Amino acid sequence: MKLSKKLTLSVSVLLLVFGLGSCKKYLDRPLDANISERDVFTNFRSFQGFTEELYHALPDMTKSTWNNEWNMGDDMLSTTNANYRINAEFDNGNYRAWQTGGGGWDNSWLDDNGSGPNNLGTDPQRKGLWPLSWYGIRKANVGLANLDKLTNATDEEKNVLRGQLLFFRGFFHFQLMSFWGGLPYIDTVLSSSATLTLPRLSYRETALKAAKDLEDAAALLPKNWDASPVGQLTQGLNKQRVTSSTALAIKGRNLLYAASPMQNQMETGVNDYDAELSKQAADAFARVIRMSESGESQYKLLPWDKWSENVFTISPDGRHPGYPEVIFGPPTYESWRSRWSLVNMFIPPPLGGEAGISSPAANYVNYFGMANGLPLDAAGSNYDPSDPWSNRDPRFYKSITYDGVRMIRGTGNADYRFANLFNGGNLRLESTASRSGYLVRKFVTDGCNNVDNEWNNINIVVPYLRLADVYLMYAEAVLHGYGTPQSSVPGTLTAVEAVNKVRTRAGIPGVDQRFLGSKEAFMSELMRERAVELAFEGLRWHDLRRWNVADQMKYREKTVIDFDRGPNGKPINLRERVVVTRVFEKKHNWLPLPNNQVNLYPSFGQNEGW
């Protein structure tokens, strides 16, 4: 990853590949031209081209490999013939499966699938979080070290470049430590010939350094690129660029993770939140919320009828999902690959899918409460086990396919037009279809099949962070920083008001009064709210670990439902049973580091227990 005096930069590396503007705005060089450092770093356009390679280093979880899995907690259950998927590997205790050659089917978006260490082309299957995060840190440091060469630029242009570079340095460190724990914080350009001696920092130490970079970035980045002078060259094409809100939202998540019980117990021995870090996280989130609600930023909650566009769109031109709610996410390279995400992950073989799929675990589906806003087991919820799928939270119907739901719009393949998920039904197959009695709905429509072929126009992108998550994390940070559901950062929403913003969008009542009398009661409902609103978006594994509950049996056991279909089409003889108990010890809070890299120098070291 050493940057030589002469840089060979191909257009494929520097082009704006995700609709951020015409490449000629930033690059006016022939293919594979040799460009000196002076050419790259002395003017804004070429320096911005150099910086934009950092956006290429963001893996798209949904398209990274043919058989990828981005849900690694208690939320998903693989068919018995898909035990090579990373979720199933973790269930069995093989946490080395995140790495190519780790025992799975080389299917983790965390690694690069053996394609080389730092592929920055447009093939999303050749991008891994581990190698590209280190590459991104290196590249950000190279850019920061060369900012003094930038002579042909306005002060605003210099600030925007510095802001992006600081953001990505902080973000990539956060990405790494959220999976592997505290790490050396690399804020200089390391020499390839020098002896490596950087010590590993604690999680808290690493998080505070990342927070400093992200705060500094927030002060330099535009609140809205289209409304800033520097964004005029790419007016209308700036939706995915990092902003002040992006930096603050990632800073808040970074600090909330550091404040959470697992990390705080590692630092202090106390299995509870760090109140001071929680307050700092709440302040960062509050600033994001204020910019959104004042109109200073472009970020807004999508209306309910477009809620699914947070994760997918249906359009012939591969329109990128998420605007204006998604604050940060990976770029789209080839939207057509979304079809393969579906057929390999969620579409049963009779509808055009592959031999094995993943379905929602029944224990996780139980988090989806009732239309009156109450959990299934709360007094007054009106949950009826003989009619279990009626009057549920509206997000249930957008996220979960249950027995009898339409699967095909057209007239072909009539036997599979509706989901037959009862015991003995043609889609209830432990080895190749639904193991749990449910299917994922969140990323598909009833046209995503080999009859209707709507999947040809689908673009799925799981965001790294969206505004609804900010509201929920703000509520959590306020609760544990200031002490009650009614607390707030001065001048911003209370914790309960923030949660209710998200619930109101879905058309359900606010948090019931019975959950507002104590921190513990409110936290239980907040945990459930996160499970429902953010279902299958790759966050559950992080949440369970940081809450320090991943070792509890209720989160290790994965269940299925057995039932027969009664004469009226409703389930009868419904019962729930455990089919998987995840292997989990304290060492599994962190993934093992690659042995060939931890042995590079003695002070780096492997994670405890590995």
C-alpha positions, 0 to 999 in steps of 0.5 A: 500500500506504499504510495510511490513518487509517481502515481499510476492512476487509471480512470477506473480508480478515480471515476465517480462510479455512483452518480456523484457527477461527471468524471470530466469534472474531476479528471481530465486525463487519458486512461492509465496516464502517469501522474505526479504527486504535484499533478494529484495534490496541487489542485482541487479537482484532482485531489478530490478524485484521489479522495473519492477512491475512499468511497470505493472502499465501502463494501456493499454487504448485499452484493459482496459474494454470491452466497453472502450473509450480513445478518449474524445474530439471533435474527436469521436461520439458514436451511440445513444445506446452507450451513456454510453461511456465516450466520450458521458458522457462528451458530456452530462456533466457527467464528473464523469463517469471517475470513477467506479460508476460515472454514465456510464457503468463502462467503463473508463480506468482511473479507475479500473472497481471495481476490487480492488485498485491495480491489477498488474496481466496480465489482462489488464481489471483490470488496471486503471490510477488513482489507479495504478499511486498512487501505482506506486508513492508509489512503486518508493519511496519505491525503492528509499528509499532502494537503500542504501541496494544495495551492490551487484551491479555495479555503472551502475546497481545502476544508471539504477535502480535509473533512472527507479524509478525516471522516474516512480515517475515523470511520474505517477505524470504527468499522474495524474496532466494532468487529475486532476490538481496540486497535492501533490508531494509525494517524500518520503515513507508516513507512513500509520499511520501518519496524512495526511497534504500534501498540493496540489501544483499548476499545475506549482509547481507539473510540476517543481518537476516532471521535476526535477525527469525526468531530473535526470532520463535521466542522469542515464538511458541508451540511448540504453539498447542493447548498454549498459552493463546492457542491455546485459542480455536481449539483443534484448528484451529491446525495451520497457524499459524506456531510456534517450529519454523516460525521456526527451520526457515525461519531455518535454510534462510535461513542454509544458503542464505547459507552455500552455495557460490554465495552464499559465492563471491559474498561471498568468492570461495571456491566452498565453504560458509561454515563459520560460517553452516553451524554457525548453520543447523545449530543452528537445525535442531537445535532444531527436531529436538529439539522434534519428538523430545521431543514439544514440537512437533506435527511428526513424520514421517508414517508410510510408508503416509501419505507421499503425504499430505505433498502430497495428500489424497483426501477429499470435504471437501478435507482439507488435506494435510501434518499432522503433517510439514509445518512451513509451507505455503500455505492451502487456499482451494478444493481443487477447483482441484487437479483443474485442477492435475492435468489441466494438468500431469500427466494425459495428454489421453486420460485427461482432461488438457489438450493438453500436460503435464510429465513427469519428465526421464529424467536425474532419474528416474535419481536414484531408486536401488535398494531396497538403498539404493544409487545405480543406478551403484554396485557391488553395486546390482543394477540391471539395465538389462533390468529397470530398474524392479524392486527400486527405492527405494520412493519411486520407485513413489510418485513415478514412473509407468513403462511398464505401470503401471495408470492407470485402476481402472475398466473404461472407456477400456481402451486407456489402462488401463495406461501404454503409454510405449514408443516408439509407445505411445499415451501416448508422444507428444512433443507432448501426453503423455509426452515422456520415457518417464515420467509424474509419480505423486507427485501422482496416483493411478490414480483420477485420470482421467475414468473413475474421477473420484477427482480430484474429491476430491483436494487438492494443496498443495506445502509450503514446508517439511516435517520431512524437509527439516529432517533433510536440511538439518541433515545438510548444515549439520552436514557443512559446518559441523563437517566430517564425516558423523559430526559433530553439533550437541552433543546432536543427531543426527549428519549421517548419522543425520539422513539415515538417519531419512528413509531408514528411513521409506521402508524402505531401508537407511542410507547405505552405508559407502563414502559415509561416508569423506569430505565429498565422498562423503557430499555426493554421496549427500545431494544424491541423497537430496534429489532423491528425497525432495523430488522435484517439490516446487519445491526442485530449482532452488534446490538446483542454484543454491545448490550452484553446479552449475546451470551444469554440463552434467550438470544442464543436459541433459535426457534421455528414454528410448527403448525397445520393449516385449519379449514378457515386458513388459520393455523392450528396446533401451533407450537414453537421449538428450538432447533439451534443453540448458538455456541457463544463464550465471552471470547466470541464478543470479538472476531479472531484476528488473522493469525498471519497478521497478528504475528507481524509484531509481538505487541499487536497480539491476538484477541483474548481466547483466540 
